[in-house]
């Protein structure tokens, strides 16, 4: 599904559910919203453990936005009818970022189906994009499967969190208690 279809489906789920909320956690390099979805039951339990699920760091991985949207939908729909899901959601909060890389995702629909990176301009280069999966601070630019070449599809970025998308998602993750 294209980005607007996924966002419309998420809006439908949020509108139909008392346990699902949507927050815009920031904007991508090209100004698209990055959504944070929280599935939480207010049952008086303080500081429940939390789980984070993210999708579509690599733009061409079209299944992951569908999988994250499916998870949101199933948990919302099944909460009142499935004892296991009820018990699960009474014990934990779920945070889902359905599409970490909305710019790259749109680009795969409009220009290049196999595009992987975000769409950020790389200063000093004619090449575009950072591999968001390699732009985190943990083991940034480790010895395996990364590149300092901005033209590489596994370009690690100029520094950890140099891509706005990983920076935004990192801040969001850091704000979640008991993760």
FIKOLZA-1660 file (N, C-alpha, C; in steps of 0.1 Angstrom, whole numbers, plus 5000, padded with zeros to 4 digits):
% residues 179
   i   px   py   pz ch aa at
   1 5008 4988 5000  A  X  N
   1 5000 5000 5000  A  X CA
   1 5009 5012 5000  A  X  C
   2 5004 5023 4994  A  X  N
   2 5011 5035 4993  A  X CA
   2 5010 5042 5007  A  X  C
   3 5018 5052 5009  A  X  N
   3 5019 5059 5022  A  X CA
   3 5005 5065 5026  A  X  C
   4 4998 5072 5018  A  X  N
   4 4985 5077 5022  A  X CA
   4 4975 5067 5025  A  X  C
   5 4976 5055 5019  A  X  N
   5 4966 5044 5022  A  X CA
   5 4969 5039 5036  A  X  C
   6 4982 5037 5039  A  X  N
   6 4986 5033 5053  A  X CA
   6 4982 5043 5063  A  X  C
   7 4984 5055 5061  A  X  N
   7 4981 5066 5070  A  X CA
   7 4966 5066 5072  A  X  C
   8 4958 5065 5061  A  X  N
   8 4943 5065 5063  A  X CA
   8 4939 5053 5071  A  X  C
   9 4945 5041 5069  A  X  N
   9 4941 5029 5076  A  X CA
   9 4944 5031 5091  A  X  C
  10 4955 5037 5094  A  X  N
  10 4959 5040 5108  A  X CA
  10 4949 5049 5114  A  X  C
  11 4945 5060 5107  A  X  N
  11 4935 5069 5112  A  X CA
  11 4922 5062 5115  A  X  C
  12 4918 5053 5106  A  X  N
  12 4906 5045 5109  A  X CA
  12 4907 5037 5122  A  X  C
  13 4918 5031 5124  A  X  N
  13 4920 5023 5136  A  X CA
  13 4919 5031 5148  A  X  C
  14 4926 5043 5148  A  X  N
  14 4926 5052 5159  A  X CA
  14 4912 5057 5162  A  X  C
  15 4905 5061 5152  A  X  N
  15 4891 5066 5154  A  X CA
  15 4882 5055 5160  A  X  C
  16 4884 5043 5157  A  X  N
  16 4875 5032 5161  A  X CA
  16 4879 5026 5175  A  X  C
  17 4891 5030 5180  A  X  N
  17 4896 5023 5192  A  X CA
  17 4898 5033 5204  A  X  C
  18 4895 5028 5216  A  X  N
  18 4898 5035 5228  A  X CA
  18 4912 5033 5233  A  X  C
  19 4919 5024 5228  A  X  N
  19 4932 5020 5233  A  X CA
  19 4944 5024 5224  A  X  C
  20 4941 5030 5212  A  X  N
  20 4951 5033 5202  A  X CA
  20 4951 5049 5201  A  X  C
  21 4963 5054 5202  A  X  N
  21 4965 5069 5200  A  X CA
  21 4976 5071 5190  A  X  C
  22 4975 5082 5183  A  X  N
  22 4985 5085 5173  A  X CA
  22 4992 5099 5176  A  X  C
  23 5005 5099 5175  A  X  N
  23 5012 5111 5177  A  X CA
  23 5022 5113 5166  A  X  C
  24 5023 5125 5161  A  X  N
  24 5034 5129 5151  A  X CA
  24 5046 5131 5159  A  X  C
  25 5056 5122 5158  A  X  N
  25 5068 5124 5166  A  X CA
  25 5079 5133 5159  A  X  C
  26 5076 5136 5147  A  X  N
  26 5086 5145 5140  A  X CA
  26 5083 5144 5125  A  X  C
  27 5092 5151 5118  A  X  N
  27 5091 5151 5103  A  X CA
  27 5104 5146 5097  A  X  C
  28 5102 5139 5086  A  X  N
  28 5113 5133 5078  A  X CA
  28 5121 5145 5072  A  X  C
  29 5132 5141 5065  A  X  N
  29 5140 5151 5058  A  X CA
  29 5132 5160 5048  A  X  C
  30 5123 5153 5041  A  X  N
  30 5114 5160 5031  A  X CA
  30 5101 5166 5038  A  X  C
  31 5100 5165 5051  A  X  N
  31 5088 5171 5058  A  X CA
  31 5076 5162 5059  A  X  C
  32 5077 5149 5057  A  X  N
  32 5066 5140 5059  A  X CA
  32 5065 5136 5074  A  X  C
  33 5053 5134 5079  A  X  N
  33 5051 5131 5093  A  X CA
  33 5056 5117 5095  A  X  C
  34 5063 5115 5107  A  X  N
  34 5067 5102 5112  A  X CA
  34 5057 5100 5124  A  X  C
  35 5050 5089 5123  A  X  N
  35 5039 5086 5133  A  X CA
  35 5044 5077 5144  A  X  C
  36 5040 5080 5156  A  X  N
  36 5042 5071 5167  A  X CA
  36 5028 5067 5172  A  X  C
  37 5026 5054 5172  A  X  N
  37 5013 5048 5176  A  X CA
  37 5015 5042 5190  A  X  C
  38 5006 5045 5199  A  X  N
  38 5006 5038 5212  A  X CA
  38 4994 5030 5214  A  X  C
  39 4996 5018 5218  A  X  N
  39 4985 5009 5222  A  X CA
  39 4986 5007 5237  A  X  C
  40 4976 5012 5244  A  X  N
  40 4978 5012 5259  A  X CA
  40 4964 5012 5265  A  X  C
  41 4963 5003 5275  A  X  N
  41 4951 5002 5283  A  X CA
  41 4953 5010 5296  A  X  C
  42 4944 5019 5299  A  X  N
  42 4944 5026 5311  A  X CA
  42 4937 5018 5322  A  X  C
  43 4945 5010 5329  A  X  N
  43 4940 5002 5340  A  X CA
  43 4945 5005 5353  A  X  C
  44 4951 5017 5355  A  X  N
  44 4956 5021 5368  A  X CA
  44 4970 5016 5371  A  X  C
  45 4976 5008 5363  A  X  N
  45 4989 5003 5365  A  X CA
  45 4999 5014 5361  A  X  C
  46 5008 5018 5370  A  X  N
  46 5018 5028 5368  A  X CA
  46 5030 5022 5361  A  X  C
  47 5036 5029 5352  A  X  N
  47 5049 5025 5346  A  X CA
  47 5049 5010 5341  A  X  C
  48 5039 5007 5333  A  X  N
  48 5039 4993 5327  A  X CA
  48 5052 4992 5318  A  X  C
  49 5057 4980 5317  A  X  N
  49 5067 4978 5307  A  X CA
  49 5062 4982 5293  A  X  C
  50 5071 4986 5285  A  X  N
  50 5068 4990 5271  A  X CA
  50 5076 4982 5261  A  X  C
  51 5070 4981 5249  A  X  N
  51 5076 4974 5238  A  X CA
  51 5076 4984 5226  A  X  C
  52 5087 4984 5218  A  X  N
  52 5087 4993 5206  A  X CA
  52 5088 4984 5194  A  X  C
  53 5081 4987 5184  A  X  N
  53 5081 4980 5171  A  X CA
  53 5082 4991 5160  A  X  C
  54 5092 4989 5152  A  X  N
  54 5093 4999 5141  A  X CA
  54 5094 4992 5127  A  X  C
  55 5089 4999 5117  A  X  N
  55 5089 4994 5104  A  X CA
  55 5095 5003 5094  A  X  C
  56 5100 4998 5083  A  X  N
  56 5104 5005 5071  A  X CA
  56 5115 5015 5073  A  X  C
  57 5126 5010 5080  A  X  N
  57 5138 5018 5080  A  X CA
  57 5144 5018 5066  A  X  C
  58 5143 5006 5059  A  X  N
  58 5148 5005 5045  A  X CA
  58 5135 5007 5037  A  X  C
  59 5136 5017 5028  A  X  N
  59 5124 5021 5020  A  X CA
  59 5118 5010 5012  A  X  C
  60 5126 5001 5007  A  X  N
  60 5121 4991 4997  A  X CA
  60 5115 4979 5004  A  X  C
  61 5115 4979 5017  A  X  N
  61 5109 4967 5024  A  X CA
  61 5094 4970 5027  A  X  C
  62 5086 4969 5016  A  X  N
  62 5072 4972 5016  A  X CA
  62 5064 4964 5026  A  X  C
  63 5068 4952 5029  A  X  N
  63 5060 4944 5038  A  X CA
  63 5060 4949 5053  A  X  C
  64 5071 4956 5057  A  X  N
  64 5071 4960 5071  A  X CA
  64 5060 4971 5075  A  X  C
  65 5057 4981 5066  A  X  N
  65 5046 4989 5070  A  X CA
  65 5032 4982 5071  A  X  C
  66 5031 4972 5062  A  X  N
  66 5019 4964 5063  A  X CA
  66 5018 4956 5076  A  X  C
  67 5030 4950 5079  A  X  N
  67 5030 4942 5092  A  X CA
  67 5028 4951 5104  A  X  C
  68 5034 4962 5105  A  X  N
  68 5032 4971 5116  A  X CA
  68 5017 4976 5117  A  X  C
  69 5011 4979 5106  A  X  N
  69 4997 4983 5106  A  X CA
  69 4988 4972 5110  A  X  C
  70 4992 4960 5105  A  X  N
  70 4984 4948 5109  A  X CA
  70 4984 4945 5124  A  X  C
  71 4996 4947 5130  A  X  N
  71 4998 4945 5144  A  X CA
  71 4989 4955 5152  A  X  C
  72 4989 4968 5148  A  X  N
  72 4981 4978 5154  A  X CA
  72 4966 4974 5153  A  X  C
  73 4962 4970 5141  A  X  N
  73 4948 4967 5138  A  X CA
  73 4943 4955 5146  A  X  C
  74 4951 4944 5146  A  X  N
  74 4947 4932 5153  A  X CA
  74 4946 4934 5168  A  X  C
  75 4956 4941 5174  A  X  N
  75 4956 4943 5188  A  X CA
  75 4944 4952 5192  A  X  C
  76 4941 4962 5184  A  X  N
  76 4930 4971 5187  A  X CA
  76 4917 4963 5186  A  X  C
  77 4915 4955 5175  A  X  N
  77 4903 4948 5173  A  X CA
  77 4901 4936 5183  A  X  C
  78 4911 4930 5187  A  X  N
  78 4910 4917 5195  A  X CA
  78 4910 4920 5210  A  X  C
  79 4914 4932 5214  A  X  N
  79 4915 4935 5228  A  X CA
  79 4902 4930 5236  A  X  C
  80 4891 4934 5231  A  X  N
  80 4879 4931 5239  A  X CA
  80 4874 4916 5237  A  X  C
  81 4880 4909 5228  A  X  N
  81 4874 4896 5225  A  X CA
  81 4884 4884 5227  A  X  C
  82 4897 4887 5229  A  X  N
  82 4907 4877 5230  A  X CA
  82 4914 4878 5243  A  X  C
  83 4912 4868 5252  A  X  N
  83 4917 4868 5265  A  X CA
  83 4932 4870 5266  A  X  C
  84 4939 4863 5257  A  X  N
  84 4954 4864 5257  A  X CA
  84 4958 4879 5254  A  X  C
  85 4952 4885 5243  A  X  N
  85 4956 4898 5240  A  X CA
  85 4951 4908 5251  A  X  C
  86 4940 4905 5257  A  X  N
  86 4935 4914 5268  A  X CA
  86 4946 4913 5279  A  X  C
  87 4950 4902 5283  A  X  N
  87 4960 4900 5294  A  X CA
  87 4973 4907 5290  A  X  C
  88 4977 4905 5278  A  X  N
  88 4990 4911 5273  A  X CA
  88 4989 4926 5273  A  X  C
  89 4979 4932 5268  A  X  N
  89 4978 4947 5268  A  X CA
  89 4975 4953 5281  A  X  C
  90 4970 4945 5290  A  X  N
  90 4968 4950 5304  A  X CA
  90 4982 4950 5311  A  X  C
  91 4992 4943 5306  A  X  N
  91 5005 4942 5312  A  X CA
  91 5015 4951 5306  A  X  C
  92 5014 4955 5293  A  X  N
  92 5024 4962 5287  A  X CA
  92 5018 4973 5278  A  X  C
  93 5026 4983 5275  A  X  N
  93 5022 4993 5265  A  X CA
  93 5030 4990 5252  A  X  C
  94 5024 4991 5241  A  X  N
  94 5030 4989 5228  A  X CA
  94 5032 5002 5220  A  X  C
  95 5044 5005 5216  A  X  N
  95 5046 5017 5208  A  X CA
  95 5050 5012 5194  A  X  C
  96 5044 5017 5183  A  X  N
  96 5047 5013 5170  A  X CA
  96 5050 5025 5161  A  X  C
  97 5061 5024 5154  A  X  N
  97 5064 5034 5144  A  X CA
  97 5063 5027 5131  A  X  C
  98 5052 5029 5124  A  X  N
  98 5049 5021 5112  A  X CA
  98 5059 5023 5101  A  X  C
  99 5063 5035 5099  A  X  N
  99 5072 5039 5088  A  X CA
  99 5082 5049 5093  A  X  C
 100 5094 5044 5095  A  X  N
 100 5105 5053 5100  A  X CA
 100 5110 5061 5088  A  X  C
 101 5109 5056 5076  A  X  N
 101 5115 5063 5064  A  X CA
 101 5104 5066 5054  A  X  C
 102 5095 5076 5057  A  X  N
 102 5085 5079 5047  A  X CA
 102 5089 5084 5034  A  X  C
 103 5100 5092 5034  A  X  N
 103 5105 5098 5021  A  X CA
 103 5110 5087 5012  A  X  C
 104 5118 5078 5017  A  X  N
 104 5123 5067 5009  A  X CA
 104 5112 5058 5004  A  X  C
 105 5102 5056 5013  A  X  N
 105 5091 5047 5010  A  X CA
 105 5083 5053 4998  A  X  C
 106 5080 5066 4998  A  X  N
 106 5073 5072 4987  A  X CA
 106 5082 5072 4975  A  X  C
 107 5095 5074 4976  A  X  N
 107 5104 5073 4964  A  X CA
 107 5103 5060 4958  A  X  C
 108 5102 5049 4966  A  X  N
 108 5101 5036 4960  A  X CA
 108 5088 5034 4951  A  X  C
 109 5078 5041 4955  A  X  N
 109 5066 5040 4947  A  X CA
 109 5066 5049 4935  A  X  C
 110 5073 5060 4935  A  X  N
 110 5073 5070 4925  A  X CA
 110 5085 5070 4915  A  X  C
 111 5097 5065 4920  A  X  N
 111 5109 5066 4912  A  X CA
 111 5117 5053 4910  A  X  C
 112 5120 5047 4921  A  X  N
 112 5129 5036 4921  A  X CA
 112 5125 5025 4931  A  X  C
 113 5119 5015 4927  A  X  N
 113 5113 5004 4935  A  X CA
 113 5124 4999 4945  A  X  C
 114 5136 4998 4941  A  X  N
 114 5147 4992 4950  A  X CA
 114 5155 5002 4958  A  X  C
 115 5150 5014 4959  A  X  N
 115 5157 5024 4967  A  X CA
 115 5157 5020 4982  A  X  C
 116 5167 5022 4989  A  X  N
 116 5169 5017 5003  A  X CA
 116 5170 5028 5013  A  X  C
 117 5177 5038 5010  A  X  N
 117 5180 5049 5020  A  X CA
 117 5169 5059 5022  A  X  C
 118 5172 5069 5030  A  X  N
 118 5163 5080 5031  A  X CA
 118 5166 5090 5019  A  X  C
 119 5161 5102 5019  A  X  N
 119 5163 5110 5007  A  X CA
 119 5171 5123 5011  A  X  C
 120 5178 5122 5022  A  X  N
 120 5186 5133 5027  A  X CA
 120 5198 5136 5017  A  X  C
 121 5200 5149 5015  A  X  N
 121 5211 5154 5007  A  X CA
 121 5224 5151 5015  A  X  C
 122 5234 5146 5009  A  X  N
 122 5247 5144 5015  A  X CA
 122 5256 5155 5011  A  X  C
 123 5260 5163 5021  A  X  N
 123 5268 5175 5018  A  X CA
 123 5282 5170 5012  A  X  C
 124 5286 5177 5002  A  X  N
 124 5299 5174 4995  A  X CA
 124 5298 5163 4985  A  X  C
 125 5286 5158 4982  A  X  N
 125 5284 5147 4973  A  X CA
 125 5272 5149 4965  A  X  C
 126 5272 5143 4953  A  X  N
 126 5260 5143 4944  A  X CA
 126 5251 5132 4948  A  X  C
 127 5255 5123 4957  A  X  N
 127 5247 5111 4961  A  X CA
 127 5237 5115 4972  A  X  C
 128 5226 5108 4972  A  X  N
 128 5215 5111 4982  A  X CA
 128 5213 5099 4991  A  X  C
 129 5210 5102 5003  A  X  N
 129 5205 5092 5013  A  X CA
 129 5215 5086 5022  A  X  C
 130 5210 5082 5034  A  X  N
 130 5217 5075 5044  A  X CA
 130 5209 5062 5047  A  X  C
 131 5216 5051 5049  A  X  N
 131 5209 5039 5053  A  X CA
 131 5205 5041 5068  A  X  C
 132 5193 5042 5071  A  X  N
 132 5188 5045 5084  A  X CA
 132 5191 5034 5094  A  X  C
 133 5191 5022 5089  A  X  N
 133 5194 5010 5098  A  X CA
 133 5208 5011 5103  A  X  C
 134 5217 5018 5096  A  X  N
 134 5231 5019 5100  A  X CA
 134 5235 5033 5106  A  X  C
 135 5225 5041 5109  A  X  N
 135 5227 5054 5114  A  X CA
 135 5225 5056 5129  A  X  C
 136 5223 5045 5136  A  X  N
 136 5221 5046 5150  A  X CA
 136 5235 5047 5157  A  X  C
 137 5234 5051 5170  A  X  N
 137 5247 5053 5177  A  X CA
 137 5254 5040 5182  A  X  C
 138 5246 5029 5184  A  X  N
 138 5252 5016 5188  A  X CA
 138 5260 5010 5177  A  X  C
 139 5273 5009 5179  A  X  N
 139 5282 5003 5169  A  X CA
 139 5282 5010 5156  A  X  C
 140 5280 5024 5157  A  X  N
 140 5280 5032 5145  A  X CA
 140 5293 5030 5137  A  X  C
 141 5291 5028 5124  A  X  N
 141 5302 5025 5115  A  X CA
 141 5311 5014 5119  A  X  C
 142 5305 5003 5125  A  X  N
 142 5312 4991 5128  A  X CA
 142 5319 4985 5116  A  X  C
 143 5326 4975 5118  A  X  N
 143 5334 4970 5108  A  X CA
 143 5327 4962 5097  A  X  C
 144 5314 4958 5100  A  X  N
 144 5307 4950 5090  A  X CA
 144 5295 4957 5084  A  X  C
 145 5294 4955 5071  A  X  N
 145 5283 4960 5063  A  X CA
 145 5279 4974 5065  A  X  C
 146 5289 4983 5065  A  X  N
 146 5286 4997 5065  A  X CA
 146 5296 5003 5055  A  X  C
 147 5293 5016 5051  A  X  N
 147 5302 5023 5042  A  X CA
 147 5302 5038 5045  A  X  C
 148 5314 5044 5044  A  X  N
 148 5315 5058 5045  A  X CA
 148 5313 5065 5032  A  X  C
 149 5311 5058 5022  A  X  N
 149 5308 5063 5008  A  X CA
 149 5294 5068 5007  A  X  C
 150 5291 5081 5005  A  X  N
 150 5277 5085 5004  A  X CA
 150 5269 5079 4993  A  X  C
 151 5277 5074 4983  A  X  N
 151 5270 5068 4971  A  X CA
 151 5266 5053 4974  A  X  C
 152 5271 5047 4985  A  X  N
 152 5268 5033 4988  A  X CA
 152 5254 5032 4993  A  X  C
 153 5248 5021 4990  A  X  N
 153 5235 5018 4996  A  X CA
 153 5235 5015 5010  A  X  C
 154 5247 5013 5016  A  X  N
 154 5248 5010 5030  A  X CA
 154 5256 5022 5037  A  X  C
 155 5254 5034 5032  A  X  N
 155 5261 5046 5037  A  X CA
 155 5256 5048 5051  A  X  C
 156 5266 5049 5061  A  X  N
 156 5263 5050 5075  A  X CA
 156 5259 5064 5079  A  X  C
 157 5261 5074 5071  A  X  N
 157 5258 5087 5075  A  X CA
 157 5271 5094 5080  A  X  C
 158 5270 5107 5082  A  X  N
 158 5282 5115 5086  A  X CA
 158 5285 5113 5101  A  X  C
 159 5275 5109 5108  A  X  N
 159 5277 5106 5123  A  X CA
 159 5265 5099 5128  A  X  C
 160 5266 5093 5140  A  X  N
 160 5254 5087 5145  A  X CA
 160 5242 5097 5146  A  X  C
 161 5230 5093 5142  A  X  N
 161 5218 5101 5143  A  X CA
 161 5219 5113 5134  A  X  C
 162 5228 5113 5123  A  X  N
 162 5229 5124 5114  A  X CA
 162 5217 5125 5105  A  X  C
 163 5209 5114 5104  A  X  N
 163 5197 5115 5096  A  X CA
 163 5185 5119 5105  A  X  C
 164 5177 5129 5100  A  X  N
 164 5166 5133 5109  A  X CA
 164 5157 5122 5114  A  X  C
 165 5155 5112 5106  A  X  N
 165 5146 5102 5109  A  X CA
 165 5151 5094 5121  A  X  C
 166 5164 5090 5121  A  X  N
 166 5169 5082 5133  A  X CA
 166 5170 5091 5145  A  X  C
 167 5173 5103 5143  A  X  N
 167 5174 5113 5154  A  X CA
 167 5160 5114 5161  A  X  C
 168 5150 5115 5153  A  X  N
 168 5136 5117 5158  A  X CA
 168 5132 5104 5165  A  X  C
 169 5134 5093 5159  A  X  N
 169 5130 5080 5164  A  X CA
 169 5138 5077 5177  A  X  C
 170 5151 5080 5177  A  X  N
 170 5159 5078 5189  A  X CA
 170 5154 5086 5201  A  X  C
 171 5150 5099 5198  A  X  N
 171 5144 5107 5209  A  X CA
 171 5131 5101 5214  A  X  C
 172 5123 5097 5205  A  X  N
 172 5110 5091 5208  A  X CA
 172 5112 5078 5217  A  X  C
 173 5121 5070 5213  A  X  N
 173 5124 5058 5220  A  X CA
 173 5129 5061 5234  A  X  C
 174 5138 5071 5235  A  X  N
 174 5144 5075 5248  A  X CA
 174 5133 5081 5257  A  X  C
 175 5122 5086 5252  A  X  N
 175 5111 5092 5260  A  X CA
 175 5102 5081 5266  A  X  C
 176 5103 5069 5262  A  X  N
 176 5094 5059 5266  A  X CA
 176 5099 5052 5279  A  X  C
 177 5091 5054 5290  A  X  N
 177 5096 5048 5303  A  X CA
 177 5095 5032 5302  A  X  C
 178 5103 5026 5310  A  X  N
 178 5103 5011 5311  A  X CA
 178 5103 5003 5298  A  X  C
 179 5110 5009 5288  A  X  N
 179 5111 5002 5276  A  X CA
 179 5120 4989 5277  A  X  C
% end
